[in-house]
Every structure is written in C-alpha cells, then in structure tokens.
C-alpha cells in the first residue's frame, strides 16, 4: 500500500536515569532529505541516525528533534576510598600547619569531586546512552510510518475513485468515436455530392480511400486501449509495498499524453467534453501524487 510523505512520529525510551524523546516530522519532497537537532552527546552519530531512518523511509523531508534528560537519582556513583583518605590526611596536615583547632568534617571533604567516581566506564555509559536513544528513534520511525500509511490509505481510496471515473468517461469516448465514424463517412459523401455537379466525374475508389484515411485519423481505439492499460498499471502500483510515487507520476504523464491525442483527433463536442473532464481528473490525481512516497 502506498504511503504519504506527510506525517508525525514520536518515540520515548528510558534506562539507568537516561530519558530520550525523539520527534520526527515529515513533509513531501522530491528526494529523502534529513535534518536533525541533536544533543552534543549524539552529534558524532548523526550518520548512523540518518541510516536508521533511510532503512525505513525512501522519500520526504524529515526533521529530527531529540530531547535528552538525565535523572540524578539513578546515577551509578561510588566512593573512591583512596582519594577520600588522601584528602582527609591532606586537610589534617593543613589544619596542623596553620594551627586550626577545628576538626576535619564531612562537609569539607565533599567539595572534592574526585572522592566520587562512576561505577560505569565512559565506554559503557556511551553504549547505554546510544541503546536508549536508538530504541526511541526506532519507535518514532515506526510511529511516523504508521501515520504515513494511514494517510496513504486515504489517498489511495481517492485515487482509485478518480481512476474509476476516468474509465467510465473513456468508455463513453470510445463508444461515441465508433458511432461517429460511419456518420462522418455519410456526411462527407453527401458534402462532396453537393459540391460536385456531375457525380460521374467522382472517382469512387479514390473517394473511398480518402474517407478510409480520414476515418483512420478519427479512430481513437488505439489510444483508448493504451489509456485503459495505464489505468490498470496505475491501480496495480497503488497496491505494491515499495515506494511507488515516481512510477505513478510517470503513468499519469502517459495518461495525459493519450488524453491530448484523443482530444486532437476528435472534433465532436460531446467527446471533447469528456476529454476535458478526464484531463481535470488527471490534474487532481497529479496534485495528490506530489505527496506520495
């Protein structure tokens, strides 16, 4: 089923006091274009982030917005015992040197950040942070695709209905065209008979040949057959899972070409009216296709 290029997706993931919220906004675009606003801790992973999005989305202008929160309650901290003892000893020496009677207290020690250390290495912390973010990103991509699919389903219903209308009018054009050829044959014969005073001088074989050539020029059967074929392929393309936007745009161009040819061949007012209505539907379809992946 086709997908729209317009949509919104959101994903959130949390672990070890780290919370990431990822928001994706998508609008129509000729190619896939990704712009992102990332925290400093993720800026070096921008290419990896884009690859994750590219693996799921083919076209559209995607804006990535990331929010990071770190909760202090769950901070994996420990005490560096050696550093604490060293600072305590150093403070006692300083107290004796300057002859201060006040004893060394805990409040004096906590000013030295080296006393506290993380139980997790920087490499492990980065790995956890990336895992949390990646989950939020993949959830946001899945949410975005769900919305794009729902909108694509609605677009598909509209396009199918318009193709059905075109098929009906095309059938009328084909029917009227076939009825018009013998009528034009009689009209031409009568017109020539009026213009020529002596019917004996008319070369009937030549006349029949010219009428046959004109009838062939008026015949739009070939164009109608191709048009019906394009309609069939168009409906098939709507059902495929891969990005079909470019293929559908190509088919609509071919349909428009056939409509122009039919319009140039037929001078009948009723047929011309049907051709105008067909071209109006094609233009509406073309506008809708600008938003299909």
Secondary structure, 3 states (H helix, E strand, C coil): CCCECCEEEEEEEEECCEEEEEEEEEECCCCEEEEEECCHHHHHHHHHHHHHHHCCCCCEEEEEEEEEEECHHHCCEEECHHHHHHHHHHHHHHHHHCCCCCCCCHHHHCCCHHHEEECCCHHHHHHHHHHHHHHHHHHHHHHHHHHHHHHHHHHHHHHHHHHHHHHHHHHHHHHHHHHHHHHHHHHHHHHHHHHCCCHHHCCHHHHHHHHHHHHHHHCCHHHHHHHHHHHHHHHHHHHCCCCCHHHHHHHHHHHHHHHHHHHHHCCCHHHHHHHHHHHHHHHHHHHHHCCEC
